[in-house]
Amino acid sequence: MRTTGESKRIAAAARGLMYPSETDAPLTPFHWRATTGATAADAVAAHAKRAVTEVPLDAFFAELVTSDDGPRWRQLRAVLAAELADLKVFRVATRRVDIYLIGRTRAGAWAGLHTISVET
């Protein structure tokens, strides 16, 4: 991942958080060129090479912010919202689900966090 100010702040806010599913997974920062896609959905589909499904941001964070790590999830959401324009959440697949929290950096690139959810 290319290191930018946004990337550093996002990585720091995500450090140590695990996305809960059947197999808890870390959140990994990513940074893609602005030319990856015209929209966030296009950028994720181009990277994942599969169809994507958008998840409402509030729905994604709803259970996370009420968990034991709730304050950290609220902080992460605030950092993502501050650092990335037009923040969105996308799911790719059905059983081993790739989850992307993605938005535009000030420079116009795509950036955010990726994690995995195992759902059987």
Residue frames as a rotation matrix with the C-alpha (Angstrom) as fourth column:
MET 1
0.581 0.814 0.000 0.00
0.814 -0.581 0.000 0.00
0.000 0.000 -1.000 0.00
ARG 2
-0.206 -0.563 0.801 1.21
0.474 -0.773 -0.422 3.48
0.856 0.292 0.426 -0.85
THR 3
-0.234 0.065 -0.970 1.70
0.960 -0.140 -0.241 5.45
-0.151 -0.988 -0.029 2.35
THR 4
-0.289 0.229 0.930 -0.27
0.240 -0.923 0.302 8.69
0.927 0.310 0.212 2.53
GLY 5
-0.858 0.024 0.513 -1.45
-0.457 -0.494 -0.740 10.76
0.235 -0.869 0.435 5.46
GLU 6
0.151 0.987 0.046 -4.94
-0.957 0.134 0.258 9.31
0.249 -0.083 0.965 5.07
SER 7
0.362 -0.059 -0.930 -3.56
-0.158 0.980 -0.124 5.77
0.919 0.192 0.345 4.92
LYS 8
-0.692 -0.699 -0.180 -1.53
0.100 0.155 -0.983 6.25
0.715 -0.698 -0.037 8.09
ARG 9
-0.665 0.499 0.555 -4.48
-0.747 -0.445 -0.494 7.63
0.000 -0.743 0.669 10.06
ILE 10
0.409 0.834 -0.370 -6.81
-0.828 0.510 0.235 4.88
0.385 0.211 0.899 8.79
ALA 11
0.073 -0.474 -0.878 -4.25
0.042 0.881 -0.472 2.14
0.996 -0.003 0.085 9.55
ALA 12
-0.880 -0.420 0.223 -3.72
-0.165 -0.170 -0.971 3.53
0.446 -0.891 0.080 13.06
ALA 13
-0.293 0.854 0.430 -7.48
-0.955 -0.238 -0.178 3.58
-0.050 -0.463 0.885 13.77
ALA 14
0.590 0.556 -0.586 -7.91
-0.649 0.758 0.066 -0.01
0.480 0.341 0.808 12.49
ARG 15
-0.394 -0.869 -0.297 -4.83
-0.477 0.470 -0.742 -1.45
0.785 -0.151 -0.600 14.23
GLY 16
-0.970 -0.106 0.221 -5.82
-0.244 0.512 -0.824 -4.33
-0.026 -0.852 -0.523 16.50
LEU 17
-0.100 0.992 0.077 -9.50
-0.823 -0.038 -0.567 -4.39
-0.560 -0.120 0.820 15.51
MET 18
-0.968 -0.106 0.228 -10.86
0.017 0.877 0.480 -7.71
-0.251 0.468 -0.847 14.28
TYR 19
-0.383 0.877 -0.291 -13.99
-0.879 -0.249 0.407 -7.99
0.285 0.412 0.866 12.17
PRO 20
-0.557 0.165 0.814 -16.19
-0.498 0.718 -0.486 -10.58
-0.665 -0.676 -0.318 13.94
SER 21
0.244 0.638 -0.730 -17.53
-0.908 0.415 0.058 -13.55
0.340 0.649 0.681 11.98
GLU 22
0.991 0.097 -0.092 -17.04
-0.066 0.954 0.293 -17.30
0.116 -0.284 0.952 12.18
THR 23
0.207 -0.972 -0.115 -13.35
0.978 0.209 -0.005 -16.49
0.029 -0.111 0.993 11.77
ASP 24
0.772 0.061 -0.632 -12.40
0.229 -0.955 0.187 -13.06
-0.593 -0.289 -0.752 13.09
ALA 25
0.274 -0.649 0.710 -10.27
0.950 0.068 -0.304 -11.14
0.149 0.757 0.636 10.59
PRO 26
-0.334 -0.474 -0.815 -8.10
0.573 -0.788 0.224 -8.03
-0.748 -0.392 0.535 10.72
LEU 27
0.861 0.506 -0.056 -8.83
0.306 -0.602 -0.738 -4.89
-0.406 0.618 -0.673 8.71
THR 28
-0.123 -0.951 0.283 -6.15
0.812 0.068 0.580 -4.30
-0.571 0.301 0.764 6.09
PRO 29
0.256 0.186 -0.949 -5.65
-0.182 -0.954 -0.236 -0.83
-0.949 0.234 -0.211 4.59
PHE 30
-0.023 -0.281 0.959 -5.49
0.920 0.369 0.130 -0.46
-0.390 0.886 0.250 0.81
HIS 31
0.077 -0.014 -0.997 -4.79
-0.224 -0.975 -0.003 2.38
-0.972 0.223 -0.078 -1.63
TRP 32
0.016 0.022 1.000 -5.69
0.859 0.512 -0.025 2.16
-0.512 0.859 -0.010 -5.34
ARG 33
-0.927 -0.375 0.025 -5.03
0.316 -0.739 0.595 4.59
-0.205 0.559 0.804 -8.19
ALA 34
-0.398 0.792 -0.463 -7.87
-0.401 -0.604 -0.689 6.95
-0.825 -0.089 0.558 -9.07
THR 35
-0.361 0.199 -0.911 -8.13
-0.929 0.012 0.371 5.25
0.084 0.980 0.180 -12.48
THR 36
-0.968 -0.021 0.249 -9.19
-0.081 0.969 -0.233 1.93
-0.237 -0.246 -0.940 -10.94
GLY 37
-0.411 0.886 0.214 -12.87
0.905 0.370 0.209 2.82
0.106 0.280 -0.954 -11.44
ALA 38
-0.508 0.291 0.811 -15.24
0.110 -0.912 0.396 5.74
0.854 0.290 0.431 -11.97
THR 39
0.427 0.674 0.602 -17.27
-0.643 -0.241 0.727 4.83
0.635 -0.698 0.331 -8.87
ALA 40
-0.247 -0.480 0.842 -16.46
-0.938 0.335 -0.085 3.01
-0.241 -0.811 -0.533 -5.65
ALA 41
0.552 0.519 0.653 -18.49
-0.332 0.855 -0.399 0.01
-0.765 0.004 0.644 -6.86
ASP 42
0.921 -0.260 -0.288 -16.53
-0.243 0.193 -0.951 -0.03
0.303 0.946 0.114 -10.13
ALA 43
0.051 -0.970 0.236 -13.21
-0.885 -0.154 -0.440 0.14
0.463 -0.187 -0.866 -8.25
VAL 44
-0.138 -0.051 0.989 -14.11
-0.753 0.654 -0.072 -2.79
-0.643 -0.755 -0.129 -5.97
ALA 45
0.810 0.496 0.315 -15.51
-0.166 0.708 -0.687 -4.86
-0.563 0.504 0.655 -8.87
ALA 46
0.705 -0.620 -0.345 -12.35
-0.485 -0.067 -0.872 -4.23
0.517 0.782 -0.348 -10.90
HIS 47
-0.259 -0.837 0.482 -10.18
-0.945 0.117 -0.304 -5.33
0.198 -0.535 -0.821 -8.00
ALA 48
-0.223 0.250 0.942 -12.29
-0.581 0.742 -0.335 -8.33
-0.783 -0.622 -0.020 -6.93
LYS 49
-0.847 -0.076 -0.527 -13.23
-0.521 0.321 0.791 -9.31
0.109 0.944 -0.312 -10.51
ARG 50
-0.662 0.723 -0.197 -16.73
0.728 0.683 0.060 -10.19
0.178 -0.104 -0.979 -9.27
ALA 51
0.037 0.783 0.622 -20.06
0.250 -0.609 0.752 -8.48
0.968 0.127 -0.218 -8.75
VAL 52
-0.922 -0.354 -0.153 -20.38
0.258 -0.271 -0.927 -6.38
0.287 -0.895 0.341 -5.62
THR 53
0.197 0.974 -0.108 -23.25
0.717 -0.068 0.694 -5.60
0.668 -0.214 -0.712 -3.28
GLU 54
-0.522 -0.343 0.781 -23.42
-0.173 -0.853 -0.491 -2.29
0.835 -0.392 0.386 -1.44
VAL 55
-0.077 0.424 -0.902 -24.23
0.924 0.370 0.095 -2.38
0.374 -0.827 -0.421 2.27
PRO 56
0.670 0.321 0.670 -25.60
0.097 -0.932 0.349 0.75
0.736 -0.169 -0.655 3.98
LEU 57
-0.342 -0.904 0.256 -22.87
-0.114 -0.230 -0.966 2.29
0.933 -0.359 -0.024 6.13
ASP 58
-0.164 0.353 0.921 -25.13
-0.958 -0.278 -0.064 2.52
0.234 -0.893 0.383 9.19
ALA 59
0.851 0.514 -0.104 -26.12
-0.491 0.851 0.188 -1.15
0.185 -0.109 0.977 8.83
PHE 60
0.334 -0.811 -0.480 -22.48
0.154 0.549 -0.821 -2.24
0.930 0.201 0.308 8.60
PHE 61
-0.625 -0.691 0.363 -21.50
-0.172 -0.332 -0.928 -0.44
0.761 -0.643 0.088 11.80
ALA 62
0.256 0.866 0.429 -24.75
-0.615 -0.196 0.764 -1.07
0.746 -0.459 0.483 13.76
GLU 63
0.924 0.112 -0.365 -23.69
0.158 0.760 0.631 -4.20
0.348 -0.641 0.684 15.67
LEU 64
0.075 -0.992 -0.101 -20.02
0.698 0.124 -0.705 -3.28
0.712 -0.018 0.702 15.74
VAL 65
-0.426 -0.270 0.863 -20.54
-0.216 -0.896 -0.387 -0.05
0.878 -0.352 0.324 17.68
THR 66
0.497 0.641 0.585 -22.56
-0.759 -0.005 0.651 -1.89
0.421 -0.768 0.484 20.35
SER 67
0.609 -0.364 -0.705 -19.90
0.334 0.923 -0.189 -4.58
0.719 -0.121 0.684 20.89
ASP 68
0.669 -0.457 -0.586 -17.22
0.652 -0.018 0.758 -4.60
-0.357 -0.889 0.285 23.58
ASP 69
-0.472 -0.876 0.100 -14.97
0.785 -0.366 0.499 -2.78
-0.401 0.314 0.861 21.09
GLY 70
0.450 0.834 0.319 -17.73
0.890 -0.387 -0.242 -0.27
-0.078 0.393 -0.916 20.32
PRO 71
0.686 -0.209 -0.697 -15.70
0.019 -0.952 0.304 2.84
-0.727 -0.222 -0.650 21.14
ARG 72
-0.426 -0.904 0.032 -12.92
-0.008 0.040 0.999 1.72
-0.905 0.426 -0.024 18.78
TRP 73
-0.368 0.383 0.847 -15.42
0.907 0.347 0.238 0.98
-0.203 0.856 -0.476 15.98
ARG 74
0.749 0.637 -0.182 -16.98
0.601 -0.769 -0.217 4.43
-0.278 0.053 -0.959 16.47
GLN 75
0.280 -0.749 -0.601 -13.52
-0.203 -0.658 0.726 5.98
-0.938 -0.081 -0.336 16.33
LEU 76
-0.620 -0.512 0.594 -12.69
0.415 0.429 0.802 4.02
-0.666 0.744 -0.054 13.17
ARG 77
0.161 0.765 0.624 -15.89
0.983 -0.067 -0.171 5.18
-0.089 0.641 -0.762 11.48
ALA 78
0.820 0.134 -0.556 -15.12
0.211 -0.975 0.075 8.78
-0.532 -0.179 -0.828 12.41
VAL 79
-0.163 -0.957 -0.241 -11.57
-0.159 -0.215 0.963 8.53
-0.974 0.195 -0.117 11.01
LEU 80
-0.527 0.018 0.850 -12.81
0.747 0.486 0.453 6.93
-0.405 0.874 -0.270 7.78
ALA 81
0.519 0.823 0.230 -15.46
0.848 -0.463 -0.258 9.63
-0.106 0.329 -0.938 7.37
ALA 82
0.677 -0.324 -0.661 -12.89
-0.041 -0.913 0.406 12.38
-0.735 -0.247 -0.631 8.04
GLU 83
-0.288 -0.956 -0.052 -10.25
-0.215 0.011 0.977 10.98
-0.933 0.292 -0.209 5.69
LEU 84
-0.883 -0.007 0.469 -12.35
0.406 0.491 0.771 9.62
-0.235 0.871 -0.431 2.79
ALA 85
-0.586 0.709 -0.392 -15.05
-0.738 -0.667 -0.102 11.29
-0.333 0.230 0.914 0.75
ASP 86
0.182 0.815 -0.550 -18.25
-0.944 0.302 0.135 9.40
0.276 0.494 0.825 -0.08
LEU 87
-0.745 -0.512 0.428 -17.47
-0.645 0.716 -0.266 6.43
-0.170 -0.474 -0.864 2.20
LYS 88
0.349 0.826 -0.444 -19.21
-0.878 0.453 0.154 3.20
0.328 0.336 0.883 1.15
VAL 89
-0.347 -0.372 0.861 -19.22
-0.620 0.780 0.087 -0.48
-0.704 -0.504 -0.501 2.16
PHE 90
0.244 0.378 -0.893 -19.28
-0.920 0.382 -0.090 -3.35
0.307 0.843 0.441 -0.35
ARG 91
0.118 -0.132 0.984 -19.53
-0.450 0.876 0.172 -7.12
-0.885 -0.464 0.044 0.01
VAL 92
-0.025 -0.195 -0.981 -18.17
-0.967 0.255 -0.026 -9.55
0.255 0.947 -0.194 -2.58
ALA 93
-0.711 -0.166 -0.684 -19.24
-0.192 0.981 -0.038 -13.26
0.677 0.104 -0.729 -2.60
THR 94
0.302 0.944 0.135 -21.48
-0.509 0.040 0.860 -15.20
0.806 -0.328 0.493 -0.23
ARG 95
0.838 0.018 -0.546 -19.65
0.373 0.711 0.596 -17.66
0.399 -0.703 0.589 2.08
ARG 96
-0.081 -0.879 -0.471 -16.14
0.905 -0.263 0.335 -16.21
-0.418 -0.399 0.816 2.28
VAL 97
0.748 0.560 0.356 -17.10
0.655 -0.712 -0.254 -12.58
0.111 0.423 -0.899 1.92
ASP 98
-0.536 -0.838 0.106 -14.61
0.825 -0.546 -0.145 -9.86
0.179 0.009 0.984 1.05
ILE 99
0.636 0.702 -0.320 -15.70
0.759 -0.644 0.095 -6.60
-0.139 -0.303 -0.943 2.66
TYR 100
-0.462 -0.749 0.475 -14.40
0.810 -0.575 -0.118 -3.24
0.361 0.331 0.872 1.44
LEU 101
0.557 0.446 -0.701 -14.84
0.620 -0.784 -0.006 0.09
-0.552 -0.431 -0.713 3.23
ILE 102
-0.352 -0.693 0.629 -13.88
0.926 -0.161 0.341 2.50
-0.135 0.703 0.699 0.48
GLY 103
0.754 0.525 -0.394 -13.85
0.429 -0.849 -0.309 6.19
-0.497 0.064 -0.866 -0.35
ARG 104
0.578 -0.524 0.625 -11.88
0.519 -0.355 -0.778 8.86
0.629 0.774 0.067 -2.19
THR 105
-0.047 -0.692 -0.720 -8.76
0.936 -0.283 0.211 10.45
-0.350 -0.664 0.661 -0.75
ARG 106
0.422 0.134 -0.896 -8.15
0.070 -0.991 -0.115 14.18
-0.904 -0.014 -0.428 -1.06
ALA 107
-0.525 -0.724 -0.448 -5.89
-0.468 -0.195 0.862 13.38
-0.711 0.662 -0.236 -4.05
GLY 108
0.117 0.704 -0.701 -8.69
-0.989 0.015 -0.150 11.44
-0.094 0.710 0.698 -5.77
ALA 109
-0.704 -0.399 -0.587 -7.36
-0.460 0.886 -0.051 7.90
0.541 0.234 -0.808 -5.24
TRP 110
0.530 0.815 -0.235 -9.45
-0.367 0.470 0.802 5.08
0.764 -0.339 0.548 -3.79
ALA 111
-0.680 -0.733 0.003 -8.53
-0.313 0.286 -0.905 3.98
0.663 -0.617 -0.425 -0.27
GLY 112
0.362 0.801 0.478 -9.98
-0.818 0.028 0.574 2.25
0.446 -0.599 0.665 2.74
LEU 113
-0.441 -0.421 0.793 -10.00
-0.793 0.596 -0.124 -1.07
-0.421 -0.683 -0.597 4.54
HIS 114
0.016 0.381 -0.924 -10.51
-0.656 0.702 0.278 -4.67
0.755 0.601 0.261 3.47
THR 115
-0.522 -0.161 0.837 -11.52
-0.754 0.546 -0.365 -7.59
-0.398 -0.822 -0.407 5.67
ILE 116
-0.654 0.280 -0.702 -13.06
-0.277 0.776 0.567 -11.04
0.704 0.566 -0.430 5.34
SER 117
-0.202 0.662 0.722 -16.21
-0.925 0.114 -0.364 -12.48
-0.323 -0.741 0.589 6.85
VAL 118
-0.927 -0.044 -0.373 -16.76
-0.168 0.936 0.308 -16.24
0.336 0.348 -0.875 6.91
GLU 119
-0.325 0.911 0.254 -20.49
-0.862 -0.175 -0.476 -16.98
-0.389 -0.373 0.842 6.83
THR 120
-0.943 0.024 -0.332 -21.79
-0.139 0.878 0.458 -20.56
0.302 0.478 -0.825 6.60
